[in-house]
Amino acid sequence: MDKRPEWFDGKNPDNFTSVVRKGVQTGQPESSFIKKGRFQKKNRSEVNIAEWTEGILTGNRGMLAQAITLIESNAEHHFRTAQKLLQELLPHSGNAIRIGITGVPGAGKSTFIEAFGTFLCDLGLKVAVLAVDPSSSISGGSILGDKTRMEQLSRNPRAFIRPSPSAGKLGGVHRKTRETITLCEAGGFNVILVETVGVGQSEVLVRDMVDFFMLLVLTGAGDELQGMKKGIMELADAVLVNKADGENKRLALKTKAEYNRILHFLQPATKGWQTKAATCSGICQEGMKDIWDTIQSFEKTTKKSGVFENRRRTQTKEWIYAMIIDQLQFSFFNHQEVKPLLPQMENEVIAGARTVTSAVEELFQAYSINKKL
């Protein structure tokens, strides 16, 4: 039977609708719902490595996306699980062509990737796009809007787009991009496109994880020759003058010729391969076939000469050293003796009471305490 609460106004019954009803007996003790005065979150089931491995190998996109999230996590227990998963998938990777794409902001990287990726999908290939967005130096957040800008490609059943934050990493790539490439290759993708944030001469990290590296440039941005920085130019296997359409096409062809003259005098990024410039238009989807023909020619030439496999071995070696640096950095800043001492050293250096060198030396002395060397 419903009961009125004690604050019920009997003089105005029409203005009150609340009632008190008797609770339903569940047969479970109250402690199973509440512990220490707080509701307990339902525990997630442990990751089944065998199930995830099978899911990724059979093309389950949901499991692939979850696995990438697991890899990008900074939690220690996630790190251990991710490494076990990678170990299972490693023998199934390495069969895709890895392509790095960079360029100044506004060069049309996302538009080009959508057009190029769609072209590859129409050929029957499976394309994975790893789009890296810059992270804010203030908040640490990222917009991650590449998937929105590649609307047509994101709906293609043969394409997979994964935006990730750069997390402040120099070179415009996420620190786990290499491992993400391994997952995508194990998932059956034939072409891996890595789009960077376009930070100029720090693209060495991208060069160290892809087979073919493309640089997108623009016309009409001032003196094109002035914009040809030797550092970034020597990393590229192809230079693409984008937005070669409409009234800009004539100028794009002129810019292409200028780049080719310069590239002729620069040391090639890949032994036995002459870097050349070409024109394309992402918005008009022009030049895509020529670019793909160039990449296929590059793959055939470098595999025949042994440069392709040698580069992959070198990249694996660089990966080891990069991971060592990351692990040392994480271990140092999370050390129980360093964490409380670091703010003190910072304040002393800022106040001029201590030199930077002596502060760093004391921090490393604290780091070495209780460490097994």
C-alpha positions in Angstrom: 0.0 0.0 0.0 1.3 3.4 -0.9 2.0 5.9 1.9 2.2 9.7 2.0 5.5 11.1 3.4 5.4 13.0 6.6 5.6 16.4 4.9 2.4 15.7 2.9 0.0 18.7 3.1 -3.5 17.3 3.6 -5.1 20.7 3.0 -3.8 20.8 -0.6 -3.7 17.2 -1.8 -3.8 18.1 -5.4 -0.5 19.9 -5.2 1.4 16.8 -4.0 2.0 13.7 -6.0 4.8 11.9 -4.2 4.3 8.6 -2.4 6.5 6.2 -0.4 6.5 2.6 -1.6 7.9 -0.4 0.1 11.2 -1.6 -1.3 11.7 -4.8 -3.3 13.5 -7.6 -1.5 16.4 -8.9 -3.6 17.7 -11.5 -1.2 21.2 -10.0 -1.4 22.8 -8.2 1.6 23.2 -4.5 1.5 27.0 -4.8 1.6 26.9 -6.3 -1.9 25.8 -2.9 -3.2 27.5 -0.5 -0.9 31.0 -0.7 0.6 32.4 1.9 2.9 29.6 4.3 2.1 30.3 4.4 -1.7 28.9 2.5 -4.6 31.5 0.2 -6.2 32.1 0.3 -9.9 31.6 -3.0 -11.6 34.9 -4.7 -12.4 35.7 -5.2 -16.1 36.6 -8.6 -17.1 40.3 -9.1 -17.7 41.5 -8.8 -21.3 41.6 -12.2 -23.0 44.8 -12.0 -25.1 43.8 -15.1 -27.2 40.4 -13.6 -28.0 41.8 -10.2 -28.9 44.5 -11.8 -31.1 41.9 -13.8 -33.0 39.6 -10.8 -33.3 42.3 -8.5 -34.8 43.6 -11.2 -37.1 40.0 -11.8 -38.4 39.5 -8.0 -39.1 37.4 -7.0 -36.0 37.7 -3.2 -36.1 36.2 -2.8 -32.6 38.9 -5.0 -31.1 41.6 -3.2 -33.2 40.5 0.2 -31.9 40.4 -1.1 -28.3 43.8 -2.6 -28.7 45.2 0.7 -29.9 43.7 2.5 -26.9 45.3 -0.2 -24.7 48.7 0.5 -26.2 48.4 4.3 -25.9 47.5 4.0 -22.2 50.2 5.0 -19.7 48.9 2.7 -16.9 51.5 0.1 -16.0 49.1 -2.9 -16.0 47.9 -1.8 -19.5 51.5 -1.7 -20.6 52.1 -5.3 -19.6 48.9 -6.5 -21.3 49.6 -4.6 -24.5 53.1 -6.1 -24.8 51.7 -9.6 -24.5 49.2 -8.8 -27.2 51.9 -7.3 -29.5 54.0 -10.4 -29.0 51.2 -12.6 -30.3 50.6 -10.3 -33.3 54.2 -9.5 -34.3 54.6 -12.6 -36.5 51.6 -11.5 -38.6 52.9 -7.9 -39.2 55.3 -6.4 -41.7 53.4 -7.1 -44.9 52.1 -3.6 -45.6 53.7 -0.6 -47.3 54.2 2.2 -44.7 53.8 5.7 -46.1 54.6 8.8 -44.1 52.9 12.1 -45.2 53.9 15.5 -43.9 53.6 19.1 -44.8 53.1 22.6 -43.4 49.7 23.4 -41.9 47.3 24.2 -44.7 49.0 22.1 -47.3 45.9 19.9 -47.5 47.2 16.8 -45.9 43.8 15.5 -44.8 42.1 16.3 -48.1 44.9 14.5 -50.0 44.8 11.5 -47.7 41.1 11.1 -48.1 41.4 11.3 -52.0 44.4 9.0 -52.0 43.0 6.5 -49.5 39.7 6.3 -51.4 41.6 5.7 -54.6 43.5 2.8 -52.9 40.3 1.3 -51.5 38.8 1.4 -55.0 41.7 -0.7 -56.1 40.7 -3.4 -53.5 43.3 -2.5 -50.9 42.7 -2.0 -47.2 44.0 1.3 -45.9 44.7 2.3 -42.3 45.2 6.0 -41.6 47.1 7.0 -38.4 46.4 10.7 -38.1 48.3 12.5 -35.4 46.9 15.8 -34.0 49.0 18.3 -32.1 48.5 18.4 -28.4 48.1 21.6 -26.5 51.2 22.6 -24.6 48.8 24.2 -22.0 46.0 21.8 -21.4 47.5 18.7 -23.1 44.3 18.1 -25.1 43.8 17.5 -28.8 40.9 18.2 -31.1 41.3 14.9 -33.0 39.3 16.2 -35.9 41.0 14.3 -38.8 38.3 11.6 -38.9 35.7 14.4 -39.3 37.6 16.0 -42.1 37.9 12.6 -43.9 34.2 12.0 -43.9 34.0 10.0 -47.2 37.0 7.8 -46.3 35.8 7.1 -42.8 32.6 5.6 -44.2 34.6 3.3 -46.6 34.4 -0.3 -45.3 38.0 -0.9 -46.5 39.4 2.0 -44.6 40.3 2.5 -40.9 41.1 5.9 -39.5 42.6 6.4 -36.1 43.3 9.9 -34.8 45.8 10.1 -31.9 47.3 13.0 -29.9 51.0 13.8 -30.4 51.3 14.1 -26.6 54.0 16.7 -27.1 56.2 14.3 -28.9 58.9 15.9 -31.1 58.5 14.8 -34.7 54.7 15.0 -34.8 54.0 11.4 -34.1 52.5 9.7 -31.1 55.1 7.7 -29.1 53.2 4.5 -29.7 52.7 5.0 -33.4 55.2 2.1 -34.3 53.2 -0.3 -32.2 49.9 0.9 -33.7 51.4 0.2 -37.2 52.1 -3.4 -36.0 48.5 -3.9 -34.9 47.1 -2.5 -38.2 49.4 -4.7 -40.3 48.3 -7.8 -38.3 44.7 -6.7 -38.9 45.2 -7.2 -42.6 45.7 -3.6 -43.9 47.8 -3.4 -47.0 48.7 0.3 -46.8 49.5 2.3 -43.7 49.3 6.1 -44.0 50.9 8.0 -41.2 49.9 11.7 -41.2 52.0 13.9 -39.0 51.3 17.3 -37.5 53.8 18.9 -39.9 56.4 20.4 -37.6 59.2 21.0 -40.2 62.7 19.6 -39.6 61.8 17.3 -36.7 60.3 14.7 -39.1 63.2 12.4 -38.5 61.0 10.2 -36.2 58.5 9.7 -39.0 61.3 8.8 -41.5 62.4 6.1 -39.0 59.1 4.3 -39.0 57.9 4.4 -42.7 59.1 2.9 -46.0 58.1 5.8 -48.2 58.0 9.5 -47.1 56.1 12.2 -48.9 56.3 15.9 -48.4 53.3 18.0 -49.4 54.0 21.6 -50.4 52.0 24.6 -51.7 52.4 27.3 -54.3 51.8 31.0 -53.8 53.3 31.0 -50.2 56.1 33.4 -51.2 59.4 32.4 -52.6 59.2 28.6 -53.0 63.0 28.2 -53.1 63.3 30.0 -49.8 60.9 27.5 -48.2 63.1 24.5 -49.4 64.8 23.6 -46.2 67.6 21.1 -46.8 66.9 19.0 -43.7 63.3 18.1 -44.5 64.0 17.9 -48.3 66.6 15.2 -47.8 64.1 13.0 -45.9 61.5 12.9 -48.6 61.2 10.2 -51.3 58.6 12.3 -53.2 57.6 16.0 -53.1 54.0 16.7 -54.0 52.8 20.1 -55.0 49.2 19.9 -53.8 46.2 22.0 -54.8 47.3 21.9 -58.5 43.8 22.8 -59.8 42.0 25.7 -61.4 43.9 28.9 -61.8 46.6 27.5 -59.5 47.6 24.7 -61.8 50.0 26.7 -64.0 51.8 28.0 -60.9 51.9 24.4 -59.5 53.6 23.1 -62.6 56.2 25.9 -62.3 56.8 25.1 -58.6 57.2 21.4 -59.5 59.9 22.3 -62.0 61.7 24.4 -59.4 61.6 21.6 -56.9 63.0 19.1 -59.4 65.9 21.3 -60.2 66.8 21.6 -56.5 66.2 17.9 -55.8 68.7 17.0 -58.5 71.5 18.5 -56.3 70.4 17.0 -53.0 71.5 13.7 -51.5 68.6 11.2 -52.0 66.7 10.0 -48.9 66.9 6.4 -50.1 69.9 4.8 -51.7 69.3 4.0 -55.4 66.2 6.2 -55.6 66.0 9.7 -57.1 63.5 11.9 -55.3 61.2 13.8 -57.7 58.4 16.3 -57.5 54.9 15.9 -58.8 51.6 17.8 -58.8 48.3 16.6 -57.4 44.9 17.9 -56.3 43.3 16.3 -53.3 40.0 18.1 -53.8 39.8 17.2 -57.5 41.3 13.7 -56.9 43.9 14.2 -59.6 47.3 12.6 -59.7 46.5 9.7 -57.4 47.4 7.0 -59.9 50.7 8.6 -60.7 51.6 8.8 -57.0 50.6 5.1 -56.4 52.7 4.1 -59.5 55.6 5.9 -58.0 55.3 4.2 -54.7 55.0 0.8 -56.3 58.1 1.5 -58.4 59.9 2.6 -55.2 58.9 -0.7 -53.4 60.0 -2.8 -56.4 63.3 -1.0 -56.8 64.3 -1.0 -53.1 63.2 -4.6 -52.5 65.3 -5.8 -55.4 68.4 -3.9 -54.2 67.9 -4.9 -50.5 67.5 -1.3 -49.3 63.9 -1.9 -48.3 64.6 -4.8 -45.8 67.8 -3.1 -44.6 65.8 0.1 -43.7 63.3 -2.0 -41.8 66.0 -3.6 -39.8 67.6 -0.3 -39.0 64.2 1.1 -38.0 63.7 -1.8 -35.6 67.1 -1.0 -34.0 66.1 2.7 -33.6 62.8 1.6 -32.1 64.8 -0.3 -29.3 66.7 2.8 -28.5 63.6 5.0 -28.6 61.9 2.7 -26.1 64.9 2.7 -23.8 64.8 6.5 -23.7 61.1 6.5 -23.0 61.4 4.0 -20.2 64.3 5.8 -18.6 62.4 9.1 -18.7 59.3 7.5 -17.2 61.3 5.7 -14.5 63.2 8.9 -13.6 60.3 11.2 -13.2 58.2 8.7 -11.3 61.0 7.7 -8.9 60.0 7.9 -5.2 63.1 10.0 -4.3 63.1 12.2 -7.4 59.4 13.3 -7.4 59.5 15.2 -4.1 63.0 16.6 -4.8 62.4 17.9 -8.2 60.2 21.0 -7.2 62.8 21.9 -4.6 65.6 21.8 -7.2 63.5 23.8 -9.7 62.9 26.6 -7.1 66.6 26.8 -6.2 67.7 27.1 -9.8 65.0 29.7 -10.6 66.0 31.7 -7.5 69.7 31.6 -8.6 70.8 29.7 -5.5 72.0 26.7 -7.5 73.3 25.9 -10.9 71.4 23.8 -13.3 74.2 21.2 -13.6 74.5 20.7 -9.8 70.7 20.4 -9.5 70.6 17.7 -12.2 73.5 15.9 -10.6 71.7 15.8 -7.2 68.5 14.5 -8.9 70.4 11.7 -10.5 72.1 10.9 -7.2 68.7 10.6 -5.7 67.5 8.5 -8.6 70.4 6.0 -8.1 69.3 5.3 -4.5 67.9 1.8 -4.1 68.3 1.2 -7.8 69.8 -2.0 -9.0 72.4 -1.1 -11.6 
